[in-house]
Amino acid sequence: MSAPASTRTRGAVEIQSLTVGYGGAPVLHGVGFALAPGEIVALLGANGAGKTTLLRTLAGLVPAASGTLVLDGDDLANFRTEDRARRGLALVPDGQSVVGELTVDENLRLGALWRHRGAARERAVAEIYDVFEPLARRRTSAGHQLSGGERQMLAVGRALIADPVLLALDEPSLGLAPLVVAQLMGTLRDAAASRGLTVLLAEQNVTSALSIADRGVVLDLGRVAADAPAAALAADETLRHAYLGF
């Protein structure tokens, strides 16, 4: 379903001087940072820091007032939301994007609809069941019948089945048990390594996010307060207390 990390080189992101607001009130103020292909970047900060706004702007759900969002050399301002998805950008929003009336299998096939056909679609679905074994046991269950952890697995699986080059996730660990969080984070780490997938992970579970991230970008009131290797952020006691709450 996906190219090995050694052959995939897509997924480079450049965010420059990005300003975004609602009703004339800025939420992001000149935000800028980059992601290399295959890199996991943890997007950190308190509620209201601008993490969700940044991800929604990246996906084309919120317009930017100024600045640029570039994926693999293409300015995303030129693309509609669905075109960004076709270019390889997948967003898993806060709240889990699962269609409750559809079964697990139908949700996954919906994610594969425009990317895979025939035998390739069957292989793609089977691969997701291999990654998320609990979903294989619930494949005929409706989305609304799943536990919170199973719904989040399904949301991530449906994003992965589209074979993205950039996966953006908004608080995927919210409300999940620690064991489920650990499994989910491990899956994201393995996906980045095996597929060369670039991951932008917005999280308030700072410890879990930094445990799999290469770098961390800290937002504070819509501005970049820090951009450093994950280990350096985790070890910086002053920064942790000031911005990360631990």
CYANA upper distance limits for C-alpha pairs under 8 A (distance plus 0.5 A):
  1 MET  CA    120 ALA  CA      7.91
  1 MET  CA    123 ARG  CA      7.69
  1 MET  CA    124 ALA  CA      6.05
  1 MET  CA    127 GLU  CA      8.33
  1 MET  CA    161 ILE  CA      8.20
  1 MET  CA    163 ASP  CA      7.33
  2 SER  CA    163 ASP  CA      6.58
  2 SER  CA    195 ARG  CA      6.48
  3 ALA  CA      7 THR  CA      6.88
  3 ALA  CA      8 ARG  CA      6.38
  3 ALA  CA    195 ARG  CA      6.21
  3 ALA  CA    196 GLY  CA      8.08
  4 PRO  CA      8 ARG  CA      6.82
  4 PRO  CA    194 SER  CA      6.20
  4 PRO  CA    195 ARG  CA      5.39
  4 PRO  CA    196 GLY  CA      6.98
  5 ALA  CA      9 THR  CA      8.34
  5 ALA  CA     38 GLY  CA      7.91
  5 ALA  CA    192 ALA  CA      8.37
  5 ALA  CA    193 ALA  CA      6.77
  5 ALA  CA    194 SER  CA      5.84
  5 ALA  CA    195 ARG  CA      5.24
  5 ALA  CA    196 GLY  CA      4.40
  5 ALA  CA    197 LEU  CA      8.10
  6 SER  CA    196 GLY  CA      7.77
  8 ARG  CA    195 ARG  CA      7.81
  8 ARG  CA    196 GLY  CA      6.31
  9 THR  CA     37 PRO  CA      6.46
  9 THR  CA     38 GLY  CA      8.41
  9 THR  CA    196 GLY  CA      7.80
 10 ARG  CA     37 PRO  CA      6.28
 10 ARG  CA     72 ASP  CA      6.77
 10 ARG  CA    165 VAL  CA      6.68
 11 GLY  CA     35 LEU  CA      8.34
 11 GLY  CA     36 ALA  CA      7.34
 11 GLY  CA     37 PRO  CA      5.05
 11 GLY  CA     38 GLY  CA      7.43
 11 GLY  CA     71 LEU  CA      7.13
 11 GLY  CA     72 ASP  CA      6.55
 11 GLY  CA    165 VAL  CA      5.40
 11 GLY  CA    166 LEU  CA      5.98
 11 GLY  CA    197 LEU  CA      7.44
 11 GLY  CA    198 THR  CA      6.07
 12 ALA  CA     34 ALA  CA      8.08
 12 ALA  CA     35 LEU  CA      6.16
 12 ALA  CA     36 ALA  CA      5.29
 12 ALA  CA     37 PRO  CA      5.31
 12 ALA  CA     71 LEU  CA      6.32
 12 ALA  CA     72 ASP  CA      5.64
 12 ALA  CA     73 GLY  CA      8.42
 12 ALA  CA    198 THR  CA      8.05
 13 VAL  CA     34 ALA  CA      5.94
 13 VAL  CA     35 LEU  CA      5.45
 13 VAL  CA     36 ALA  CA      7.11
 13 VAL  CA     37 PRO  CA      8.40
 13 VAL  CA     69 LEU  CA      7.84
 13 VAL  CA     70 VAL  CA      6.11
 13 VAL  CA     71 LEU  CA      5.23
 13 VAL  CA     72 ASP  CA      6.91
 14 GLU  CA     32 GLY  CA      8.11
 14 GLU  CA     33 PHE  CA      6.83
 14 GLU  CA     34 ALA  CA      5.04
 14 GLU  CA     35 LEU  CA      7.14
 14 GLU  CA     68 THR  CA      8.25
 14 GLU  CA     69 LEU  CA      6.48
 14 GLU  CA     70 VAL  CA      5.54
 14 GLU  CA     71 LEU  CA      7.19
 15 ILE  CA     31 VAL  CA      7.64
 15 ILE  CA     32 GLY  CA      5.32
 15 ILE  CA     33 PHE  CA      5.79
 15 ILE  CA     34 ALA  CA      6.44
 15 ILE  CA     67 GLY  CA      8.19
 15 ILE  CA     68 THR  CA      6.35
 15 ILE  CA     69 LEU  CA      5.27
 15 ILE  CA     70 VAL  CA      6.91
 16 GLN  CA     30 GLY  CA      7.71
 16 GLN  CA     31 VAL  CA      6.86
 16 GLN  CA     32 GLY  CA      4.80
 16 GLN  CA     33 PHE  CA      7.14
 16 GLN  CA     67 GLY  CA      6.09
 16 GLN  CA     68 THR  CA      5.76
 16 GLN  CA     69 LEU  CA      7.18
 17 SER  CA     29 HIS  CA      8.01
 17 SER  CA     30 GLY  CA      4.39
 17 SER  CA     31 VAL  CA      5.56
 17 SER  CA     32 GLY  CA      5.82
 17 SER  CA     66 SER  CA      7.69
 17 SER  CA     67 GLY  CA      5.11
 17 SER  CA     68 THR  CA      7.28
 18 LEU  CA     28 LEU  CA      7.28
 18 LEU  CA     29 HIS  CA      7.03
 18 LEU  CA     30 GLY  CA      5.05
 18 LEU  CA     31 VAL  CA      5.25
 18 LEU  CA     32 GLY  CA      6.88
 18 LEU  CA     64 ALA  CA      7.45
 18 LEU  CA     65 ALA  CA      8.18
 18 LEU  CA     66 SER  CA      6.26
 18 LEU  CA     67 GLY  CA      4.60
 18 LEU  CA     68 THR  CA      6.60
 18 LEU  CA     69 LEU  CA      8.18
 19 THR  CA     26 PRO  CA      7.41
 19 THR  CA     27 VAL  CA      7.91
 19 THR  CA     28 LEU  CA      5.44
 19 THR  CA     29 HIS  CA      5.29
 19 THR  CA     30 GLY  CA      5.53
 19 THR  CA     31 VAL  CA      7.19
 19 THR  CA     64 ALA  CA      6.60
 19 THR  CA     65 ALA  CA      6.03
 19 THR  CA     66 SER  CA      5.72
 19 THR  CA     67 GLY  CA      6.67
 20 VAL  CA     26 PRO  CA      6.14
 20 VAL  CA     27 VAL  CA      6.18
 20 VAL  CA     28 LEU  CA      5.51
 20 VAL  CA     29 HIS  CA      7.55
 20 VAL  CA     53 THR  CA      8.22
 20 VAL  CA     57 THR  CA      8.37
 20 VAL  CA     63 PRO  CA      7.56
 20 VAL  CA     64 ALA  CA      5.33
 20 VAL  CA     65 ALA  CA      5.73
 20 VAL  CA     66 SER  CA      7.63
 21 GLY  CA     25 ALA  CA      5.62
 21 GLY  CA     26 PRO  CA      4.34
 21 GLY  CA     27 VAL  CA      5.31
 21 GLY  CA     28 LEU  CA      7.15
 21 GLY  CA     64 ALA  CA      8.05
 21 GLY  CA     65 ALA  CA      7.58
 22 TYR  CA     26 PRO  CA      7.02
 22 TYR  CA     27 VAL  CA      7.70
 27 VAL  CA     49 ALA  CA      8.45
 27 VAL  CA     50 GLY  CA      6.63
 27 VAL  CA     53 THR  CA      8.02
 27 VAL  CA    221 LEU  CA      7.85
 27 VAL  CA    222 GLY  CA      5.92
 28 LEU  CA     50 GLY  CA      6.66
 28 LEU  CA     53 THR  CA      8.24
 28 LEU  CA     54 LEU  CA      8.05
 28 LEU  CA    221 LEU  CA      8.06
 28 LEU  CA    222 GLY  CA      4.60
 28 LEU  CA    223 ARG  CA      6.77
 29 HIS  CA    222 GLY  CA      6.03
 29 HIS  CA    223 ARG  CA      6.06
 30 GLY  CA     67 GLY  CA      7.74
 30 GLY  CA    223 ARG  CA      7.42
 31 VAL  CA    222 GLY  CA      7.86
 31 VAL  CA    223 ARG  CA      6.30
 31 VAL  CA    224 VAL  CA      6.59
 32 GLY  CA    224 VAL  CA      7.88
 33 PHE  CA    217 VAL  CA      8.48
 33 PHE  CA    227 ASP  CA      8.34
 35 LEU  CA     39 GLU  CA      6.77
 35 LEU  CA     40 ILE  CA      8.30
 35 LEU  CA     41 VAL  CA      7.53
 35 LEU  CA    198 THR  CA      7.85
 36 ALA  CA    198 THR  CA      7.67
 37 PRO  CA    196 GLY  CA      7.17
 37 PRO  CA    197 LEU  CA      7.35
 37 PRO  CA    198 THR  CA      5.89
 38 GLY  CA    192 ALA  CA      6.12
 38 GLY  CA    193 ALA  CA      7.42
 38 GLY  CA    195 ARG  CA      8.30
 38 GLY  CA    196 GLY  CA      4.84
 38 GLY  CA    197 LEU  CA      5.18
 38 GLY  CA    198 THR  CA      4.76
 38 GLY  CA    199 VAL  CA      7.77
 39 GLU  CA    192 ALA  CA      7.59
 39 GLU  CA    196 GLY  CA      8.45
 39 GLU  CA    197 LEU  CA      7.78
 39 GLU  CA    198 THR  CA      5.51
 39 GLU  CA    199 VAL  CA      6.79
 39 GLU  CA    213 ALA  CA      8.25
 39 GLU  CA    214 ASP  CA      6.85
 40 ILE  CA    189 ARG  CA      8.26
 40 ILE  CA    192 ALA  CA      7.65
 40 ILE  CA    198 THR  CA      6.44
 40 ILE  CA    199 VAL  CA      5.11
 40 ILE  CA    200 LEU  CA      6.56
 40 ILE  CA    201 LEU  CA      7.80
 40 ILE  CA    212 ILE  CA      7.86
 40 ILE  CA    213 ALA  CA      5.35
 40 ILE  CA    214 ASP  CA      5.88
 40 ILE  CA    215 ARG  CA      7.24
 41 VAL  CA    199 VAL  CA      6.71
 41 VAL  CA    200 LEU  CA      5.57
 41 VAL  CA    201 LEU  CA      6.65
 41 VAL  CA    213 ALA  CA      5.96
 41 VAL  CA    214 ASP  CA      6.49
 41 VAL  CA    215 ARG  CA      5.42
 41 VAL  CA    216 GLY  CA      5.91
 41 VAL  CA    217 VAL  CA      7.50
 42 ALA  CA    200 LEU  CA      6.57
 42 ALA  CA    201 LEU  CA      5.25
 42 ALA  CA    202 ALA  CA      6.41
 42 ALA  CA    203 GLU  CA      7.45
 42 ALA  CA    209 ALA  CA      6.38
 42 ALA  CA    210 LEU  CA      6.98
 42 ALA  CA    213 ALA  CA      6.34
 42 ALA  CA    214 ASP  CA      8.41
 42 ALA  CA    215 ARG  CA      6.82
 42 ALA  CA    216 GLY  CA      5.09
 42 ALA  CA    217 VAL  CA      6.65
 42 ALA  CA    230 ALA  CA      8.50
 43 LEU  CA     51 LYS  CA      7.25
 43 LEU  CA    200 LEU  CA      7.21
 43 LEU  CA    201 LEU  CA      6.10
 43 LEU  CA    202 ALA  CA      4.89
 43 LEU  CA    203 GLU  CA      6.83
 43 LEU  CA    216 GLY  CA      6.53
 43 LEU  CA    217 VAL  CA      5.53
 43 LEU  CA    218 VAL  CA      6.53
 43 LEU  CA    219 LEU  CA      7.83
 44 LEU  CA     51 LYS  CA      7.78
 44 LEU  CA    202 ALA  CA      6.49
 44 LEU  CA    203 GLU  CA      6.23
 44 LEU  CA    204 GLN  CA      6.85
 44 LEU  CA    206 VAL  CA      7.44
 44 LEU  CA    216 GLY  CA      7.46
 44 LEU  CA    217 VAL  CA      6.54
 44 LEU  CA    218 VAL  CA      5.16
 44 LEU  CA    219 LEU  CA      6.60
 44 LEU  CA    244 LEU  CA      7.84
 45 GLY  CA     49 ALA  CA      6.12
 45 GLY  CA     51 LYS  CA      7.76
 45 GLY  CA    203 GLU  CA      8.24
 45 GLY  CA    204 GLN  CA      7.23
 45 GLY  CA    218 VAL  CA      5.98
 45 GLY  CA    219 LEU  CA      5.56
 45 GLY  CA    220 ASP  CA      6.58
 45 GLY  CA    243 TYR  CA      6.88
 45 GLY  CA    244 LEU  CA      6.72
 46 ALA  CA    204 GLN  CA      7.40
 46 ALA  CA    219 LEU  CA      8.41
 46 ALA  CA    220 ASP  CA      7.79
 46 ALA  CA    243 TYR  CA      7.72
 46 ALA  CA    244 LEU  CA      7.60
 48 GLY  CA    221 LEU  CA      7.25
 49 ALA  CA    219 LEU  CA      6.07
 49 ALA  CA    220 ASP  CA      5.51
 49 ALA  CA    221 LEU  CA      5.04
 49 ALA  CA    222 GLY  CA      5.75
 49 ALA  CA    223 ARG  CA      8.34
 50 GLY  CA     54 LEU  CA      6.63
 50 GLY  CA    219 LEU  CA      7.34
 50 GLY  CA    220 ASP  CA      8.24
 50 GLY  CA    221 LEU  CA      7.27
 50 GLY  CA    222 GLY  CA      5.62
 51 LYS  CA     55 LEU  CA      6.96
 51 LYS  CA    170 ASP  CA      8.31
 51 LYS  CA    202 ALA  CA      6.70
 51 LYS  CA    219 LEU  CA      7.70
 52 THR  CA     56 ARG  CA      6.58
 52 THR  CA    170 ASP  CA      6.96
 52 THR  CA    202 ALA  CA      8.03
 53 THR  CA     57 THR  CA      6.51
 53 THR  CA     62 VAL  CA      7.84
 54 LEU  CA     58 LEU  CA      6.64
 55 LEU  CA     59 ALA  CA      6.79
 55 LEU  CA     91 LEU  CA      8.15
 55 LEU  CA    168 ALA  CA      7.29
 55 LEU  CA    169 LEU  CA      8.34
 55 LEU  CA    170 ASP  CA      7.85
 56 ARG  CA     60 GLY  CA      6.74
 56 ARG  CA     61 LEU  CA      5.61
 56 ARG  CA     62 VAL  CA      6.15
 57 THR  CA     61 LEU  CA      6.14
 57 THR  CA     62 VAL  CA      5.05
 57 THR  CA     63 PRO  CA      6.46
 57 THR  CA     64 ALA  CA      7.04
 58 LEU  CA     62 VAL  CA      8.48
 58 LEU  CA     69 LEU  CA      7.30
 58 LEU  CA     76 LEU  CA      8.31
 59 ALA  CA     81 THR  CA      6.41
 59 ALA  CA     84 ARG  CA      7.27
 59 ALA  CA     85 ALA  CA      8.31
 59 ALA  CA     89 LEU  CA      7.68
 59 ALA  CA     90 ALA  CA      8.24
 59 ALA  CA     91 LEU  CA      7.24
 60 GLY  CA     76 LEU  CA      8.47
 60 GLY  CA     77 ALA  CA      8.47
 60 GLY  CA     79 PHE  CA      8.40
 60 GLY  CA     80 ARG  CA      6.90
 60 GLY  CA     81 THR  CA      5.29
 60 GLY  CA     84 ARG  CA      8.06
 61 LEU  CA     81 THR  CA      7.21
 68 THR  CA     75 ASP  CA      7.17
 68 THR  CA     76 LEU  CA      8.16
 68 THR  CA     77 ALA  CA      7.87
 69 LEU  CA     75 ASP  CA      6.31
 69 LEU  CA     76 LEU  CA      6.14
 69 LEU  CA     77 ALA  CA      7.59
 70 VAL  CA     74 ASP  CA      5.74
 70 VAL  CA     75 ASP  CA      4.93
 70 VAL  CA     76 LEU  CA      6.18
 71 LEU  CA     75 ASP  CA      7.12
 71 LEU  CA     76 LEU  CA      7.26
 75 ASP  CA     79 PHE  CA      8.39
 76 LEU  CA     84 ARG  CA      7.52
 79 PHE  CA     83 ASP  CA      5.97
 79 PHE  CA     84 ARG  CA      6.40
 80 ARG  CA     84 ARG  CA      6.74
 81 THR  CA     85 ALA  CA      6.99
 82 GLU  CA     86 ARG  CA      6.86
 83 ASP  CA     87 ARG  CA      6.71
 84 ARG  CA     88 GLY  CA      7.07
 84 ARG  CA     89 LEU  CA      6.17
 85 ALA  CA     89 LEU  CA      5.13
 85 ALA  CA     90 ALA  CA      6.34
 85 ALA  CA    164 PRO  CA      8.40
 87 ARG  CA    164 PRO  CA      8.50
 88 GLY  CA    162 ALA  CA      8.48
 88 GLY  CA    163 ASP  CA      7.67
 88 GLY  CA    164 PRO  CA      4.77
 88 GLY  CA    165 VAL  CA      5.43
 88 GLY  CA    166 LEU  CA      6.63
 89 LEU  CA    164 PRO  CA      6.20
 89 LEU  CA    165 VAL  CA      6.81
 89 LEU  CA    166 LEU  CA      5.40
 89 LEU  CA    167 LEU  CA      6.64
 89 LEU  CA    168 ALA  CA      8.10
 90 ALA  CA    159 ALA  CA      6.35
 90 ALA  CA    160 LEU  CA      8.41
 90 ALA  CA    162 ALA  CA      8.41
 90 ALA  CA    164 PRO  CA      6.46
 90 ALA  CA    166 LEU  CA      6.75
 90 ALA  CA    167 LEU  CA      5.44
 90 ALA  CA    168 ALA  CA      6.64
 91 LEU  CA    159 ALA  CA      7.67
 91 LEU  CA    167 LEU  CA      6.56
 91 LEU  CA    168 ALA  CA      5.28
 91 LEU  CA    169 LEU  CA      6.35
 91 LEU  CA    170 ASP  CA      8.40
 92 VAL  CA     96 GLN  CA      7.28
 92 VAL  CA     97 SER  CA      7.08
 92 VAL  CA    155 ALA  CA      7.04
 92 VAL  CA    156 VAL  CA      7.06
 92 VAL  CA    159 ALA  CA      7.39
 92 VAL  CA    167 LEU  CA      8.21
 92 VAL  CA    168 ALA  CA      6.74
 92 VAL  CA    169 LEU  CA      5.24
 92 VAL  CA    170 ASP  CA      6.76
 92 VAL  CA    172 PRO  CA      8.27
 93 PRO  CA     97 SER  CA      6.96
 93 PRO  CA    169 LEU  CA      6.60
 93 PRO  CA    170 ASP  CA      5.58
 93 PRO  CA    171 GLU  CA      8.25
 94 ASP  CA    169 LEU  CA      8.12
 94 ASP  CA    170 ASP  CA      5.42
 94 ASP  CA    171 GLU  CA      6.24
 94 ASP  CA    172 PRO  CA      7.25
 96 GLN  CA    151 ARG  CA      7.19
 96 GLN  CA    152 GLN  CA      6.33
 96 GLN  CA    155 ALA  CA      6.33
 96 GLN  CA    172 PRO  CA      8.27
 97 SER  CA    155 ALA  CA      6.12
 98 VAL  CA    107 ASN  CA      7.54
 98 VAL  CA    143 GLY  CA      6.84
 98 VAL  CA    151 ARG  CA      7.18
 98 VAL  CA    154 LEU  CA      7.53
 98 VAL  CA    155 ALA  CA      6.29
 99 VAL  CA    107 ASN  CA      7.16
 99 VAL  CA    143 GLY  CA      6.56
 99 VAL  CA    144 HIS  CA      8.33
100 GLY  CA    142 ALA  CA      6.56
100 GLY  CA    143 GLY  CA      4.52
100 GLY  CA    144 HIS  CA      4.89
100 GLY  CA    145 GLN  CA      8.28
101 GLU  CA    142 ALA  CA      6.32
101 GLU  CA    143 GLY  CA      6.65
101 GLU  CA    144 HIS  CA      7.24
102 LEU  CA    106 GLU  CA      6.22
102 LEU  CA    107 ASN  CA      6.58
102 LEU  CA    142 ALA  CA      5.79
102 LEU  CA    143 GLY  CA      6.43
103 THR  CA    107 ASN  CA      6.63
103 THR  CA    139 ARG  CA      7.01
103 THR  CA    140 THR  CA      5.86
103 THR  CA    141 SER  CA      5.58
103 THR  CA    142 ALA  CA      4.47
103 THR  CA    143 GLY  CA      6.13
104 VAL  CA    108 LEU  CA      6.86
104 VAL  CA    135 LEU  CA      7.48
104 VAL  CA    138 ARG  CA      7.21
104 VAL  CA    139 ARG  CA      5.21
104 VAL  CA    140 THR  CA      6.59
104 VAL  CA    141 SER  CA      6.51
104 VAL  CA    142 ALA  CA      6.65
104 VAL  CA    143 GLY  CA      6.56
104 VAL  CA    154 LEU  CA      7.56
105 ASP  CA    109 ARG  CA      6.70
105 ASP  CA    125 VAL  CA      8.41
105 ASP  CA    139 ARG  CA      5.56
105 ASP  CA    140 THR  CA      6.97
106 GLU  CA    110 LEU  CA      6.54
107 ASN  CA    111 GLY  CA      7.01
107 ASN  CA    143 GLY  CA      8.48
107 ASN  CA    154 LEU  CA      8.21
107 ASN  CA    158 ARG  CA      7.30
108 LEU  CA    112 ALA  CA      6.93
108 LEU  CA    125 VAL  CA      7.07
108 LEU  CA    154 LEU  CA      7.96
108 LEU  CA    157 GLY  CA      7.55
108 LEU  CA    158 ARG  CA      5.52
108 LEU  CA    161 ILE  CA      7.65
109 ARG  CA    113 LEU  CA      6.42
109 ARG  CA    121 ARG  CA      8.02
109 ARG  CA    125 VAL  CA      7.54
109 ARG  CA    158 ARG  CA      8.45
110 LEU  CA    158 ARG  CA      8.20
111 GLY  CA    158 ARG  CA      5.46
111 GLY  CA    159 ALA  CA      7.02
111 GLY  CA    161 ILE  CA      6.65
111 GLY  CA    162 ALA  CA      6.34
112 ALA  CA    116 HIS  CA      5.98
112 ALA  CA    117 ARG  CA      8.43
112 ALA  CA    121 ARG  CA      7.00
112 ALA  CA    124 ALA  CA      8.13
112 ALA  CA    125 VAL  CA      8.44
112 ALA  CA    158 ARG  CA      7.99
112 ALA  CA    161 ILE  CA      6.19
112 ALA  CA    162 ALA  CA      5.82
113 LEU  CA    117 ARG  CA      7.83
114 TRP  CA    162 ALA  CA      8.39
115 ARG  CA    162 ALA  CA      6.23
115 ARG  CA    163 ASP  CA      8.07
116 HIS  CA    120 ALA  CA      6.11
116 HIS  CA    121 ARG  CA      5.22
116 HIS  CA    124 ALA  CA      8.12
116 HIS  CA    162 ALA  CA      8.33
117 ARG  CA    121 ARG  CA      5.43
118 GLY  CA    122 GLU  CA      7.17
119 ALA  CA    123 ARG  CA      6.76
120 ALA  CA    124 ALA  CA      6.65
121 ARG  CA    125 VAL  CA      6.69
122 GLU  CA    126 ALA  CA      6.62
123 ARG  CA    127 GLU  CA      6.62
124 ALA  CA    128 ILE  CA      7.06
124 ALA  CA    161 ILE  CA      6.60
125 VAL  CA    129 TYR  CA      6.98
125 VAL  CA    161 ILE  CA      7.51
126 ALA  CA    130 ASP  CA      6.78
127 GLU  CA    131 VAL  CA      6.82
128 ILE  CA    132 PHE  CA      6.49
128 ILE  CA    157 GLY  CA      6.44
128 ILE  CA    160 LEU  CA      8.39
128 ILE  CA    161 ILE  CA      7.50
129 TYR  CA    133 GLU  CA      5.89
129 TYR  CA    134 PRO  CA      8.30
129 TYR  CA    135 LEU  CA      6.57
129 TYR  CA    136 ALA  CA      5.55
130 ASP  CA    136 ALA  CA      8.24
131 VAL  CA    187 THR  CA      7.90
132 PHE  CA    136 ALA  CA      7.63
132 PHE  CA    153 MET  CA      7.26
132 PHE  CA    157 GLY  CA      8.19
133 GLU  CA    137 ARG  CA      7.40
134 PRO  CA    138 ARG  CA      7.07
134 PRO  CA    150 GLU  CA      7.56
135 LEU  CA    139 ARG  CA      6.27
135 LEU  CA    150 GLU  CA      7.30
135 LEU  CA    153 MET  CA      8.10
135 LEU  CA    154 LEU  CA      7.63
141 SER  CA    145 GLN  CA      6.89
141 SER  CA    146 LEU  CA      7.81
142 ALA  CA    146 LEU  CA      7.62
143 GLY  CA    151 ARG  CA      7.32
146 LEU  CA    150 GLU  CA      6.12
146 LEU  CA    151 ARG  CA      6.34
147 SER  CA    151 ARG  CA      6.65
148 GLY  CA    152 GLN  CA      6.78
148 GLY  CA    175 GLY  CA      7.95
148 GLY  CA    176 LEU  CA      7.06
149 GLY  CA    153 MET  CA      6.72
149 GLY  CA    176 LEU  CA      6.38
149 GLY  CA    177 ALA  CA      8.13
149 GLY  CA    180 VAL  CA      6.69
150 GLU  CA    154 LEU  CA      6.64
151 ARG  CA    155 ALA  CA      6.62
152 GLN  CA    156 VAL  CA      6.71
152 GLN  CA    172 PRO  CA      7.31
153 MET  CA    157 GLY  CA      6.39
153 MET  CA    184 LEU  CA      7.69
154 LEU  CA    158 ARG  CA      6.41
155 ALA  CA    159 ALA  CA      6.91
156 VAL  CA    160 LEU  CA      6.65
157 GLY  CA    161 ILE  CA      6.54
158 ARG  CA    162 ALA  CA      7.48
159 ALA  CA    163 ASP  CA      8.03
159 ALA  CA    164 PRO  CA      7.88
159 ALA  CA    167 LEU  CA      8.11
160 LEU  CA    164 PRO  CA      6.89
160 LEU  CA    167 LEU  CA      8.41
164 PRO  CA    197 LEU  CA      7.76
165 VAL  CA    196 GLY  CA      8.22
165 VAL  CA    197 LEU  CA      5.82
165 VAL  CA    198 THR  CA      6.57
166 LEU  CA    197 LEU  CA      6.65
166 LEU  CA    198 THR  CA      5.27
166 LEU  CA    199 VAL  CA      6.31
166 LEU  CA    200 LEU  CA      8.04
167 LEU  CA    197 LEU  CA      7.70
167 LEU  CA    198 THR  CA      6.72
167 LEU  CA    199 VAL  CA      5.35
167 LEU  CA    200 LEU  CA      6.77
168 ALA  CA    199 VAL  CA      6.38
168 ALA  CA    200 LEU  CA      5.19
168 ALA  CA    201 LEU  CA      6.44
168 ALA  CA    202 ALA  CA      8.21
169 LEU  CA    199 VAL  CA      8.34
169 LEU  CA    200 LEU  CA      6.91
169 LEU  CA    201 LEU  CA      5.56
169 LEU  CA    202 ALA  CA      6.48
170 ASP  CA    201 LEU  CA      7.04
170 ASP  CA    202 ALA  CA      5.44
170 ASP  CA    203 GLU  CA      7.16
171 GLU  CA    201 LEU  CA      8.00
171 GLU  CA    202 ALA  CA      6.07
171 GLU  CA    203 GLU  CA      5.21
171 GLU  CA    204 GLN  CA      7.29
172 PRO  CA    203 GLU  CA      7.79
173 SER  CA    181 VAL  CA      6.07
173 SER  CA    184 LEU  CA      8.38
173 SER  CA    203 GLU  CA      8.03
173 SER  CA    205 ASN  CA      7.66
176 LEU  CA    180 VAL  CA      6.74
176 LEU  CA    181 VAL  CA      6.66
177 ALA  CA    181 VAL  CA      6.74
178 PRO  CA    182 ALA  CA      6.66
179 LEU  CA    183 GLN  CA      6.86
180 VAL  CA    184 LEU  CA      6.61
181 VAL  CA    185 MET  CA      6.58
181 VAL  CA    208 SER  CA      8.29
182 ALA  CA    186 GLY  CA      6.60
182 ALA  CA    208 SER  CA      7.88
183 GLN  CA    187 THR  CA      6.73
184 LEU  CA    188 LEU  CA      6.88
185 MET  CA    189 ARG  CA      6.72
185 MET  CA    208 SER  CA      7.64
185 MET  CA    209 ALA  CA      7.94
185 MET  CA    212 ILE  CA      7.35
186 GLY  CA    190 ASP  CA      6.62
186 GLY  CA    212 ILE  CA      7.96
187 THR  CA    191 ALA  CA      6.52
188 LEU  CA    192 ALA  CA      6.73
188 LEU  CA    199 VAL  CA      8.40
189 ARG  CA    193 ALA  CA      6.84
189 ARG  CA    212 ILE  CA      6.37
189 ARG  CA    213 ALA  CA      8.38
190 ASP  CA    194 SER  CA      6.44
191 ALA  CA    195 ARG  CA      6.10
191 ALA  CA    196 GLY  CA      7.87
191 ALA  CA    197 LEU  CA      6.87
192 ALA  CA    196 GLY  CA      5.60
192 ALA  CA    197 LEU  CA      4.78
192 ALA  CA    198 THR  CA      6.69
192 ALA  CA    199 VAL  CA      7.47
193 ALA  CA    197 LEU  CA      7.58
201 LEU  CA    209 ALA  CA      7.74
203 GLU  CA    209 ALA  CA      6.98
205 ASN  CA    209 ALA  CA      6.75
206 VAL  CA    210 LEU  CA      6.51
206 VAL  CA    244 LEU  CA      7.45
207 THR  CA    211 SER  CA      6.61
207 THR  CA    234 ALA  CA      8.26
208 SER  CA    212 ILE  CA      7.53
209 ALA  CA    213 ALA  CA      6.61
210 LEU  CA    214 ASP  CA      8.12
210 LEU  CA    215 ARG  CA      8.07
210 LEU  CA    216 GLY  CA      7.46
210 LEU  CA    230 ALA  CA      5.90
210 LEU  CA    231 ALA  CA      7.83
210 LEU  CA    234 ALA  CA      7.60
211 SER  CA    230 ALA  CA      8.13
213 ALA  CA    230 ALA  CA      6.49
214 ASP  CA    229 PRO  CA      6.46
214 ASP  CA    230 ALA  CA      6.02
215 ARG  CA    227 ASP  CA      7.71
215 ARG  CA    228 ALA  CA      6.15
215 ARG  CA    229 PRO  CA      4.61
215 ARG  CA    230 ALA  CA      4.89
215 ARG  CA    231 ALA  CA      8.38
216 GLY  CA    226 ALA  CA      8.23
216 GLY  CA    227 ASP  CA      6.29
216 GLY  CA    228 ALA  CA      6.19
216 GLY  CA    229 PRO  CA      6.56
216 GLY  CA    230 ALA  CA      5.70
216 GLY  CA    233 LEU  CA      7.46
217 VAL  CA    224 VAL  CA      7.41
217 VAL  CA    225 ALA  CA      8.15
217 VAL  CA    226 ALA  CA      6.20
217 VAL  CA    227 ASP  CA      4.96
217 VAL  CA    228 ALA  CA      7.28
218 VAL  CA    224 VAL  CA      6.30
218 VAL  CA    225 ALA  CA      5.92
218 VAL  CA    226 ALA  CA      5.55
218 VAL  CA    227 ASP  CA      6.93
218 VAL  CA    243 TYR  CA      7.99
219 LEU  CA    223 ARG  CA      5.86
219 LEU  CA    224 VAL  CA      5.16
219 LEU  CA    225 ALA  CA      6.04
219 LEU  CA    226 ALA  CA      7.84
220 ASP  CA    224 VAL  CA      6.84
220 ASP  CA    225 ALA  CA      6.35
220 ASP  CA    243 TYR  CA      7.70
228 ALA  CA    232 ALA  CA      6.93
228 ALA  CA    233 LEU  CA      6.80
229 PRO  CA    233 LEU  CA      6.93
230 ALA  CA    234 ALA  CA      6.70
231 ALA  CA    235 ALA  CA      6.66
232 ALA  CA    236 ASP  CA      6.61
233 LEU  CA    239 LEU  CA      7.74
233 LEU  CA    240 ARG  CA      7.66
234 ALA  CA    240 ARG  CA      7.46
236 ASP  CA    240 ARG  CA      6.58
237 GLU  CA    241 HIS  CA      6.65
238 THR  CA    242 ALA  CA      6.63
239 LEU  CA    243 TYR  CA      6.39
239 LEU  CA    244 LEU  CA      7.66
240 ARG  CA    244 LEU  CA      5.22
240 ARG  CA    245 GLY  CA      6.63
240 ARG  CA    246 PHE  CA      6.29
241 HIS  CA    245 GLY  CA      5.77
241 HIS  CA    246 PHE  CA      6.13
